Amino acid sequence: MDQSAIMRVLTSEGFTLVHETKKLLEYRRGNESVYLKNKGTDHPLVIHGRHAPRIGALASESGVRRTKAATKAYHNSNMRSFDLRQNAGRKPTRYGFDFGFTNAPGLASLLRAI
């Protein structure tokens, strides 16, 4: 799915764009934030790190893609609504888990599960 298709599903699932940087768009529904990467990637949607125990189950949903190991997180200091953790650098950075999608129902299913 391309970025515009993902944006449409986010909106239809009740998420609203609340912040934008050069690299990321932040969408929020209630207390749940997700980030959409601006540049081309096969894993454009990032969910909060607190969902780490369920990454395997979320990735196994029909229409959801995640080729990385369940423990491999995506790090970006611009994800201001996400928690910090130590990565490879000297200072902690924000992190979450990124996913790709083959269809809108897969994305909608993941959004409902979080």
C-alpha positions in Angstrom: 0.0 0.0 0.0 1.2 3.5 -0.7 1.3 6.4 1.7 -2.0 8.0 0.5 -3.9 4.7 0.8 -2.5 4.2 4.3 -3.6 7.8 5.2 -7.1 7.1 4.0 -7.4 4.0 6.2 -6.0 5.9 9.2 -8.6 8.5 8.7 -11.4 6.0 8.3 -10.3 4.2 11.5 -10.6 7.5 13.5 -7.0 8.7 13.5 -6.3 12.4 13.0 -3.1 14.0 11.8 -1.6 15.9 14.8 2.0 16.5 13.9 4.3 16.5 10.8 8.1 16.5 10.3 10.2 16.0 7.2 10.5 12.3 8.0 7.2 11.4 9.8 3.5 12.1 10.1 2.0 11.5 13.5 -1.6 10.3 13.7 -3.6 9.9 16.9 -6.8 8.3 18.0 -7.6 8.8 21.7 -4.3 8.0 23.5 -2.9 5.9 20.7 -0.3 7.5 18.4 1.1 5.9 15.2 3.7 7.3 12.8 3.7 7.2 9.0 7.2 7.5 7.4 7.4 10.1 4.6 10.0 8.4 2.5 9.7 5.2 0.6 9.9 2.1 2.7 8.2 -1.3 2.8 7.4 -0.8 6.5 5.8 2.7 6.6 3.7 2.5 9.7 5.2 2.6 13.2 3.3 1.6 16.4 4.3 2.3 20.0 7.0 0.1 21.7 4.5 -0.9 24.4 3.1 -3.4 21.9 6.4 -5.3 21.8 4.9 -8.5 23.4 2.3 -8.7 20.6 4.5 -8.0 17.6 4.5 -11.6 16.4 0.7 -11.9 16.6 0.2 -8.5 14.9 2.6 -9.4 12.1 0.8 -12.7 11.5 -2.5 -10.9 10.6 -3.6 -11.3 7.0 -2.5 -8.4 4.9 0.2 -7.3 7.4 3.9 -7.5 6.5 6.9 -7.4 8.9 10.1 -9.0 7.6 12.2 -7.9 10.5 12.7 -9.9 13.7 10.0 -9.3 16.3 12.6 -7.8 18.6 14.0 -5.4 16.0 12.6 -1.9 16.6 12.6 1.2 14.4 14.3 4.2 16.0 13.7 7.9 15.3 14.1 10.8 17.6 11.2 12.6 16.0 8.6 10.2 17.3 7.9 12.4 20.3 4.9 10.4 21.6 6.9 7.2 21.9 9.2 6.1 24.8 13.0 6.3 24.9 15.4 3.4 24.9 19.1 3.0 24.4 20.0 2.0 20.9 23.5 2.1 19.2 24.2 5.8 20.0 25.3 7.5 23.2 21.9 8.9 24.1 18.5 7.1 24.3 16.2 7.6 21.3 12.5 7.1 20.6 11.4 3.7 19.2 8.5 1.7 17.9 7.8 -1.2 15.6 7.3 -0.7 11.9 4.9 -2.6 9.6 3.9 -2.8 6.0 0.6 -3.8 4.4 -0.6 -5.6 1.3 -4.2 -4.4 1.7 -6.5 -2.0 3.5 -8.3 -4.7 5.6 -4.9 -5.8 7.0 -4.0 -2.3 8.1 -7.5 -1.7 9.5 -7.2 -5.0 11.5 -3.8 -4.0 13.0 -5.2 -0.5 13.9 -8.2 -2.1 15.7 -5.9 -4.5 17.5 -3.8 -1.8 19.0 
